[in-house]
């Protein structure tokens, strides 16, 4: 408690001290005030606000801001009205805000002056403050910026919506407060690693700088900064390359919200809002723990870091540093640079070191000014490649500054590649000195004459680059230069537009191979990569390639090398050709015969082919035959070649069209003598003419040369024939002819289809129509609605054909038409006949079985189409005749589809099955009757039982029971089978809960049964059952009860008391299952039990007595269970005499003579004083035990009487003295 009070006093002292300082240092209430960072980095932003200090009622009406000293951008303002971002800016009049605020991005490294004028009523109040903007630019690397030695701390990943934060071993200055907070307070000097910044509810909720993936979000360091300036993050052993430059950067976020800046912390400290800020230190600890020996290689300040009042914005801070030679690891330390308390709440992410190599480059023959990094040269030509790097310490004024040199002792190694893939180290191989190559480990690689090897047939590319590293550095700290490309040229290659030409043609010659210029060996000499020639004979053309490369420093001009190549051109002669044959004019389809003659060129070098138009039709043959495919003037060409010379000759043939007459045609008319006939009009190059074929029979052609004309005077009932002949006007041999037949017929015979017919289920109908006359034909057709899938006709042109019904639809009428025609005379000359087919009457008959104690049996009929039956006859069949039955003949009972009628049953008909036949008819229609056999079963009924006799009516747990039917009798069915006794439980069938059961054994048709393993109280039911008409009898029943074994009795624990005058409470277990009973008993007649059948009965046991109580549980016939508890009520024992004092010389063993207790359960116990004495009892509970005492001593012995619950009110003592003989 004393420590707690001291701690509380200490806290109270700090609070009072802080309040005293605030009261002394804070501005007076109502003082115009502006929160503004002191110093920031160029290109970052600063948030500022202006207000009256601690004024809760009088606020500024507006404010006007003036910023001088450099350029800037407004990122946020409380007044978004155009033109009022800075001038006449209205305050944010939200509750608890009422301030004017800005976020400004400062673009220049300079000292700015920020002035704000607050207007209230007619008064204005001016506040001015400077803000220093530093140049914190991270200089870009000149060379490669990635290395295996790069370091990045991105604080890991979290699953999306994770709730648990992480700690970080490098955070040594702050206390880890885990998420979820669970009531903890994230106060000053607190941090954690989490995926969003809203650790405190008033902070913004922003995610990390690294970014998210589909299933994860990045982590970051989040801190409530210390109120003191101190180190809070230390990362040791960050691996670096010795003597190397690095870019350091980190991303920083002020997590305070708009409300924190403009409300909670605007006047939260005596000097206003505390901006965030840290310093990053890069330290070389030199392997020592003594900070005095450390070197700080670089320090990078963030200065004051604001929040962007528009939205959360990460800002990057850092700079460049260089590691000393031999330094392979550094320490990164982050120091809180600003005061904590209200404000200075931060997040840091993506802290990284990026290795910056120098800019390394190489040039051919030292050509730096022209940057000659690629060149082409002849195989074996000498060349040098020189490497440089920057910065190398050489200043523009010509002096050398070793501090500006990237390397102190550079080590070079040249590499070569055949692919030039700068991103694949496996493609680069070290250059080895030898075979004309030198300088592989210097800044200049030299190839002597003949050292460069290429391929005479193709261009070869070689790529060279150099790695430079500080002496002593590991190899992965080296950076390669940009490569220099050497192209080794093959021999010049001369290509020609054609290696073989026909005399008189030109050839384009092209020289290539990558050379600078080409010279052609012609007269006069021609210079250039391409040349055109017109050779008149076969010859070779040579080209000389000249390559300029590198630089000859002696002659102060490019180096030069030469090589040559050639190509041959072959010149061919032209042949002379002539085509003969014909004819020149033919009909389409006729054949042309042509022959070829050739001179002027060697026969063995000739080749030719025949062409028809543009299509080739024959190869190298002297003559051809051909049939043109269409009309017109056709050109036959022969193409003759002598290697590259091609000659074409042509022969033309005129192909005339061949007339194509229409097909022969027959014109028919009915009793009309004038015919109008027409043929197709011939093409323009053809003509046509009419003539009679045979006798004209008095007929006359109106116009004999036109394709459309008329013929008059054709006799009735006669035929006249004509020809139409067409010829080609230019070639009469091209002709064609067709025939016209004119038939003038007589009037038709009338049609009679016959009488309508109706049949029942007879599919074939005999037709009988009128017979056609001579020259006429008859035709049966189907009227609409009747199809070939309904009915077919065996001979549809026969007047007496047979029509067969195919359709199965019933009833259905089919309409057939009988038509007489001659193909010419108009109709209609048709009549129809209706053919109707009906279903044969259908009938289904059943008769339910009956008991022989009724007067009639019922016949049920169905499947009857109304109106199809009118009468019936019912009689016994030839088998199983019913004795005494009389035949029944009656009108059909109804016009319904189904129904019933009763038939008399002879009295006392014996049980059995009897057969009958019923024949039903529809008037006298042919085939419209149906005969159906059926049977009737007659049964004898059973008599109901009166009772059931059970072998036992109660069972424990499970057992078997025999049941017997009392009274009743069984009937017989129509087959003579006796009915059965059927057993049920739950209820008689037809009532809820009835379940059919099958006994383990059964005799006498179920009259006596045995049910085994009966485990539940069950009521059994029995009745006589028949599936026939006599049905089932009523039930008799009996109930067999089954009792469950009672649970094991538990009388609970024994009880012991002392001098108890009240009853003891018993606690037996509850009897189970339901229906079980329990009872308490005792063999001790002195006890009294109250409510002995209750598990919690009470019992009175006399003082000084004990009793055993037995708890017994039973259930029906089942065996009982019991358990015993002992109740003891002790009497308080009396004090007993400890015996007489004893004294003896030279004796240490004494026999005691105390009085033993007599009460139930009482015993005596010996003890002694002093406790230090060495006293031994043979039996400490025996009244007359022996005791051993130390020689020459006196001990006091105590005799205490007690039982397990109480003791005598006091004890008795005896003194034993052992004297030493003098």
Secondary structure as UniProt FT lines:
FT   HELIX           2..25
FT   TURN            29..30
FT   STRAND          32..35
FT   STRAND          39..41
FT   TURN            42..43
FT   STRAND          45..52
FT   TURN            53..54
FT   STRAND          62..68
FT   STRAND          72..77
FT   TURN            82..83
FT   TURN            87..88
FT   STRAND          89..90
FT   TURN            95..97
FT   STRAND          99..106
FT   STRAND          111..120
FT   TURN            121..122
FT   STRAND          123..134
FT   TURN            148..149
FT   STRAND          151..153
FT   STRAND          157..159
FT   TURN            160..161
FT   TURN            169..170
FT   STRAND          175..176
FT   TURN            182..183
FT   TURN            188..189
FT   STRAND          190..194
FT   TURN            198..199
FT   TURN            201..202
FT   STRAND          216..218
FT   STRAND          220..224
FT   STRAND          231..239
FT   TURN            242..243
FT   STRAND          245..254
FT   HELIX           258..259
FT   HELIX           260..264
FT   TURN            265..267
FT   TURN            270..271
FT   STRAND          278..284
FT   TURN            286..287
FT   HELIX           291..293
FT   STRAND          295..301
FT   STRAND          315..322
FT   TURN            325..326
FT   STRAND          329..336
FT   STRAND          345..356
FT   STRAND          359..364
FT   TURN            365..366
FT   TURN            368..371
FT   STRAND          374..378
FT   TURN            379..380
FT   STRAND          383..390
FT   STRAND          392..394
FT   TURN            396..397
FT   STRAND          400..405
FT   STRAND          410..417
FT   TURN            422..423
FT   HELIX           425..427
FT   STRAND          429..430
FT   TURN            435..436
FT   STRAND          437..438
FT   TURN            440..441
FT   STRAND          444..447
FT   TURN            449..450
FT   TURN            456..457
FT   STRAND          460..470
FT   TURN            471..472
FT   HELIX           475..477
FT   STRAND          479..480
FT   STRAND          484..489
FT   STRAND          493..496
FT   STRAND          500..502
FT   TURN            503..504
FT   STRAND          507..512
FT   STRAND          517..520
FT   STRAND          526..527
FT   STRAND          530..533
FT   STRAND          539..552
FT   TURN            553..556
FT   STRAND          557..572
FT   STRAND          576..582
FT   STRAND          585..587
FT   TURN            588..589
FT   STRAND          591..599
FT   HELIX           603..605
FT   STRAND          606..612
FT   TURN            613..614
FT   STRAND          615..618
FT   STRAND          623..627
FT   STRAND          632..642
FT   TURN            643..644
FT   STRAND          645..656
FT   STRAND          665..670
FT   STRAND          675..678
FT   TURN            684..685
FT   STRAND          686..692
FT   TURN            697..698
FT   STRAND          700..701
FT   STRAND          708..712
FT   TURN            716..717
FT   STRAND          718..728
FT   TURN            732..733
FT   STRAND          735..745
FT   STRAND          757..760
FT   STRAND          764..766
FT   TURN            774..775
FT   STRAND          777..782
FT   TURN            784..785
FT   TURN            788..790
FT   STRAND          791..793
FT   TURN            796..797
FT   TURN            799..800
FT   STRAND          802..805
FT   STRAND          812..821
FT   STRAND          830..838
FT   STRAND          844..847
FT   STRAND          850..851
FT   TURN            852..853
FT   STRAND          856..862
FT   TURN            866..867
FT   STRAND          871..876
FT   TURN            883..884
FT   STRAND          888..891
FT   STRAND          899..904
FT   TURN            907..908
FT   STRAND          912..921
FT   TURN            923..924
FT   TURN            926..927
FT   STRAND          929..940
FT   STRAND          947..950
FT   STRAND          954..956
FT   STRAND          959..966
FT   TURN            974..975
FT   STRAND          980..985
FT   TURN            989..990
FT   TURN            992..993
FT   STRAND          995..996
FT   STRAND          1001..1003
FT   TURN            1004..1007
FT   STRAND          1008..1014
FT   STRAND          1018..1025
FT   TURN            1029..1030
FT   STRAND          1036..1043
FT   STRAND          1055..1058
FT   STRAND          1064..1065
FT   TURN            1074..1075
FT   STRAND          1077..1082
FT   TURN            1085..1086
FT   STRAND          1088..1090
FT   TURN            1092..1093
FT   TURN            1095..1096
FT   STRAND          1098..1100
FT   TURN            1103..1104
FT   STRAND          1105..1115
FT   TURN            1116..1117
FT   STRAND          1118..1130
FT   STRAND          1142..1145
FT   STRAND          1149..1151
FT   TURN            1160..1161
FT   STRAND          1163..1169
FT   TURN            1171..1172
FT   STRAND          1176..1177
FT   TURN            1180..1181
FT   TURN            1183..1184
FT   STRAND          1186..1188
FT   TURN            1191..1192
FT   STRAND          1193..1202
FT   STRAND          1212..1219
//
